[in-house]
Amino acid sequence: MKISAVIMAGGKSVRMGRDKAFLKIGALTTVEFQLQRLRPLFEEIILSTNTPEKFTALDIPAIPDLIPHRGPLGGIYTALSSIKNPYLFAIACDMPCVNPVLIQYMRERCKGYDVIVPETERGLEPLHAIYSVNCVPAIKRQLETDGGGRVIGFFPEVKVRVVTKEEIAGVEGGADAFLNFNTPEDYQRVLELLRTKNT
């Protein structure tokens, strides 16, 4: 299954107090760290950001939203409208614990579905999910009617495959893939986990 990837780096990082995309994990920024792990999995990777000038050092396209000020859904819509493949894996830039086995598990379940989305204790994880280009009309309708709203708002209009908590538990380190950082304390916890994994 041909799948592209997008790193979502359009957030304002209000609770963190500084841009999460440029926080360091070792010698790399968060986005560079994710890129290093995503490159073996995807031949096409793009960055969703409304400040592309900040990312000129990266050798991937940095694409601003086609419809500005619509939050993550606007970024997913833009990415789906830009890629060359029929599916898109979207991941938030503050989720550095990329798990290739989990991504492959999701990838193998694309056939017949428009969205493959994991479920954790927090609920659905739409910023670690796979979307078909078939979602574009439904997303556009949502963007035009309520200005964006929750990413999952258009899900009732498309075919959704939920990857359950039980399925994720069967993938080694699967639950760690959804760890993200919104605060400095979260950031330190993720760094500690990554240090533990690499020792």
C-alpha positions as CSV (number, residue, x, y, z in Angstrom):
1,M,0.0,0.0,0.0
2,K,1.5,3.3,-1.1
3,I,1.5,5.7,1.8
4,S,3.0,9.2,2.3
5,A,3.6,10.8,5.7
6,V,3.1,14.2,7.1
7,I,4.6,15.6,10.3
8,M,2.1,18.1,11.8
9,A,4.1,21.1,13.1
10,G,1.4,23.8,13.0
11,G,0.6,24.1,16.7
12,K,1.2,27.2,18.8
13,S,3.0,25.3,21.7
14,V,1.3,27.6,24.2
15,R,1.6,25.4,27.3
16,M,5.2,24.5,26.4
17,G,6.2,28.1,26.0
18,R,8.4,27.5,23.0
19,D,8.1,25.8,19.6
20,K,7.9,22.0,20.3
21,A,9.2,21.3,16.8
22,F,12.6,22.7,17.8
23,L,13.0,21.1,21.2
24,K,16.1,18.9,21.3
25,I,16.3,15.2,21.6
26,G,20.0,14.6,21.8
27,A,21.6,16.5,19.0
28,L,18.5,16.6,16.9
29,T,15.3,18.8,17.0
30,T,12.1,16.9,17.5
31,V,11.2,17.1,13.8
32,E,14.7,15.9,12.7
33,F,14.4,13.1,15.2
34,Q,11.0,12.0,13.8
35,L,12.3,12.3,10.2
36,Q,15.2,10.0,11.0
37,R,12.7,7.3,12.1
38,L,10.1,7.9,9.4
39,R,12.5,8.0,6.4
40,P,12.9,4.2,6.2
41,L,9.2,3.8,6.2
42,F,8.0,6.4,3.7
43,E,9.4,7.6,0.4
44,E,7.4,10.8,0.5
45,I,7.4,12.9,3.7
46,I,6.1,16.4,4.0
47,L,5.8,18.9,6.9
48,S,2.6,20.7,7.7
49,T,3.4,24.2,9.0
50,N,2.2,27.8,8.6
51,T,5.8,29.0,9.1
52,P,7.7,27.2,6.4
53,E,10.6,29.7,6.6
54,K,11.6,28.1,9.9
55,F,12.2,24.7,8.3
56,T,14.3,25.6,5.3
57,A,17.2,23.4,6.7
58,L,15.1,20.3,6.3
59,D,15.2,18.5,2.9
60,I,11.4,17.9,2.8
61,P,8.6,20.2,1.5
62,A,7.1,22.4,4.2
63,I,3.6,23.3,3.2
64,P,1.3,25.9,4.7
65,D,-2.4,25.3,5.0
66,L,-4.6,25.8,2.0
67,I,-7.3,27.1,4.3
68,P,-5.6,29.0,7.1
69,H,-6.6,29.0,10.8
70,R,-8.4,25.6,10.8
71,G,-6.2,23.7,13.2
72,P,-4.9,20.2,12.7
73,L,-7.8,19.3,10.4
74,G,-6.7,22.0,8.0
75,G,-3.2,20.6,8.0
76,I,-4.4,17.1,7.2
77,Y,-6.6,18.5,4.4
78,T,-3.7,20.3,2.9
79,A,-1.4,17.3,3.1
80,L,-4.0,15.0,1.5
81,S,-4.4,17.5,-1.3
82,S,-0.6,17.6,-1.8
83,I,0.7,14.0,-1.7
84,K,1.2,11.7,-4.6
85,N,0.0,8.5,-2.9
86,P,-3.5,7.4,-2.0
87,Y,-2.9,7.2,1.7
88,L,-1.4,9.5,4.3
89,F,0.1,8.8,7.7
90,A,-0.3,11.9,9.9
91,I,1.8,12.3,13.1
92,A,2.0,15.2,15.5
93,C,5.5,16.7,15.8
94,D,5.4,16.2,19.6
95,M,5.1,12.4,19.3
96,P,8.8,11.3,18.9
97,C,8.4,7.7,20.0
98,V,7.8,6.5,16.4
99,N,7.1,2.7,16.4
100,P,7.7,1.2,12.9
101,V,6.0,-2.1,13.9
102,L,2.8,-0.3,14.9
103,I,2.8,1.9,11.8
104,Q,3.2,-1.3,9.7
105,Y,0.4,-3.0,11.6
106,M,-1.9,0.0,10.7
107,R,-0.7,0.1,7.2
108,E,-1.7,-3.5,6.6
109,R,-5.2,-2.7,7.6
110,C,-5.9,0.1,5.1
111,K,-7.7,-1.9,2.4
112,G,-11.4,-1.0,2.4
113,Y,-11.1,1.8,4.9
114,D,-10.7,5.6,4.6
115,V,-9.3,6.1,8.2
116,I,-7.2,3.8,10.3
117,V,-7.1,5.4,13.8
118,P,-5.7,4.0,17.0
119,E,-7.6,4.1,20.3
120,T,-5.9,4.6,23.7
121,E,-7.1,5.4,27.2
122,R,-7.4,9.0,26.0
123,G,-9.8,8.0,23.2
124,L,-9.1,8.1,19.5
125,E,-5.6,9.3,18.3
126,P,-6.3,11.2,15.1
127,L,-2.8,12.7,15.0
128,H,-1.3,9.3,14.7
129,A,-3.5,7.9,12.0
130,I,-3.8,7.0,8.4
131,Y,-6.1,8.8,6.0
132,S,-7.2,8.1,2.5
133,V,-7.5,10.8,-0.1
134,N,-11.2,9.8,-0.3
135,C,-11.5,11.8,3.0
136,V,-10.9,15.1,1.2
137,P,-14.5,16.0,0.3
138,A,-15.8,15.2,3.8
139,I,-13.0,17.2,5.4
140,K,-13.6,20.1,3.1
141,R,-17.3,20.1,4.1
142,Q,-16.4,20.2,7.7
143,L,-13.8,23.0,7.2
144,E,-16.4,25.0,5.4
145,T,-19.3,24.5,7.8
146,D,-17.8,24.7,11.3
147,G,-14.4,26.2,10.6
148,G,-12.5,23.0,11.4
149,G,-13.4,21.7,14.8
150,R,-12.3,18.3,16.0
151,V,-10.4,16.2,13.6
152,I,-12.7,13.2,14.2
153,G,-15.8,15.3,13.2
154,F,-15.9,14.0,9.7
155,F,-15.4,10.3,10.7
156,P,-19.1,9.4,10.5
157,E,-19.0,10.2,6.7
158,V,-16.2,7.8,5.9
159,K,-15.2,4.2,6.6
160,V,-13.2,4.1,9.8
161,R,-11.1,1.2,11.2
162,V,-10.3,1.6,14.8
163,V,-7.1,-0.1,16.0
164,T,-8.2,-1.1,19.5
165,K,-6.3,-0.8,22.8
166,E,-6.0,-4.6,22.9
167,E,-4.4,-4.6,19.4
168,I,-1.9,-1.9,20.4
169,A,-1.1,-3.9,23.6
170,G,0.0,-6.8,21.3
171,V,2.7,-4.6,19.6
172,E,5.9,-4.3,21.6
173,G,6.2,-0.7,22.8
174,G,2.9,0.2,20.9
175,A,1.5,2.3,23.7
176,D,4.6,4.5,23.9
177,A,4.0,5.7,20.4
178,F,1.3,8.1,21.6
179,L,3.4,9.8,24.3
180,N,3.5,13.5,23.5
181,F,4.6,16.6,25.3
182,N,2.5,19.7,25.9
183,T,4.4,20.9,29.0
184,P,8.0,21.0,30.1
185,E,7.2,18.1,32.5
186,D,5.8,16.0,29.7
187,Y,9.0,16.8,27.6
188,Q,11.3,15.5,30.4
189,R,9.2,12.3,30.8
190,V,9.5,11.6,27.1
191,L,13.2,12.3,27.1
192,E,13.7,9.9,30.0
193,L,11.7,7.1,28.2
194,L,13.8,7.6,25.0
195,R,17.0,7.4,27.1
196,T,15.8,4.2,28.7
197,K,15.0,2.7,25.3
198,N,18.4,3.5,23.9
199,T,20.4,2.1,26.9
